[in-house]
Amino acid sequence: MDIDALHSALLSITVVSEKLRSARELFPATENFPDGLGKFLYEMERDLRIAKATLAGELGFALCPRCWPPELVTAERDGRINCPVCGQISFEQAA
């Protein structure tokens, strides 16, 4: 297993997921907005986030137990773990 390739794939999935989220947020729900496109973008974003969480878990990254799909959590210098989405996770919950 090539860890560098897997890590690169994880970063790529993260970037694409964020771009989809940005695109979905740019298009307001108006009558000019094609029916189903917003839902399609949301589903694509969700599927990529699930793939990201699956790959991150396989690589041993910590995931938020409160979010669905699970989000990668970050560690602060003092060891405190934070979820960038819900912000409601402590070190004990991530362990």
C-alpha distance (Angstrom), angle and dihedral (degrees) to the residues before:
residue distance angle dihedral
M1 . . .
D2 3.80 . .
I3 3.80 104.9 .
D4 3.82 92.9 -170.8
A5 3.80 91.4 55.7
L6 3.81 91.6 47.4
H7 3.79 91.4 48.3
S8 3.80 89.8 49.4
A9 3.81 89.9 50.8
L10 3.81 90.0 50.8
L11 3.80 91.1 52.7
S12 3.81 91.3 47.7
I13 3.80 92.2 50.7
T14 3.79 89.7 49.6
V15 3.81 93.0 51.6
V16 3.82 93.7 47.2
S17 3.79 91.6 47.1
E18 3.81 91.3 52.3
K19 3.82 91.5 47.8
L20 3.81 90.5 51.8
R21 3.80 90.4 50.1
S22 3.80 90.8 50.6
A23 3.81 91.9 48.1
R24 3.80 91.9 49.0
E25 3.81 91.0 50.5
L26 3.83 92.0 49.9
F27 3.80 92.9 60.3
P28 3.79 111.0 72.6
A29 3.77 118.1 -149.4
T30 3.81 97.4 -102.7
E31 3.76 133.9 141.6
N32 3.83 88.5 -99.9
F33 3.80 90.3 58.8
P34 3.82 108.9 97.3
D35 3.79 111.8 -110.0
G36 3.77 112.5 -103.7
L37 3.81 96.7 12.0
G38 3.79 93.6 103.1
K39 3.80 90.7 48.8
F40 3.81 90.6 47.0
L41 3.83 92.0 51.5
Y42 3.81 90.4 47.4
E43 3.83 91.7 50.8
M44 3.81 91.9 47.9
E45 3.80 90.3 50.3
R46 3.81 91.6 48.1
D47 3.81 92.6 48.6
L48 3.80 91.4 50.2
R49 3.81 90.6 48.8
I50 3.81 89.9 52.2
A51 3.82 90.0 49.7
K52 3.81 89.7 48.3
A53 3.80 92.1 50.7
T54 3.80 92.0 47.3
L55 3.79 93.2 50.2
A56 3.81 92.8 42.8
G57 3.80 90.6 51.7
E58 3.80 90.7 50.5
L59 3.80 89.5 51.3
G60 3.80 90.8 51.4
F61 3.81 99.2 -108.7
A62 3.80 117.7 150.9
L63 3.81 115.6 -106.7
C64 3.79 131.5 -161.0
P65 3.81 110.9 -106.3
R66 3.84 91.7 -155.9
C67 3.82 101.1 55.4
W68 3.78 127.9 77.3
P69 2.88 116.2 -125.1
P70 3.80 88.3 28.9
E71 3.80 114.5 -109.2
L72 3.78 127.4 -143.2
V73 3.79 110.6 -104.9
T74 3.78 126.6 -142.9
A75 3.78 129.4 -139.6
E76 3.78 120.8 -135.7
R77 3.79 122.4 -144.6
D78 3.79 91.0 -98.0
G79 3.82 90.2 56.1
R80 3.80 95.3 -104.9
I81 3.81 112.6 143.2
N82 3.82 119.3 -138.4
C83 3.76 133.4 -172.5
P84 3.82 110.4 -141.6
V85 3.81 90.7 -148.0
C86 3.81 106.8 43.8
G87 3.82 99.7 11.5
Q88 3.80 89.3 -152.3
I89 3.78 106.2 114.1
S90 3.76 130.9 105.8
F91 3.79 129.7 -161.0
E92 3.80 91.7 -101.3
Q93 3.81 92.4 53.9
A94 3.80 92.9 51.0
A95 3.81 94.4 49.6
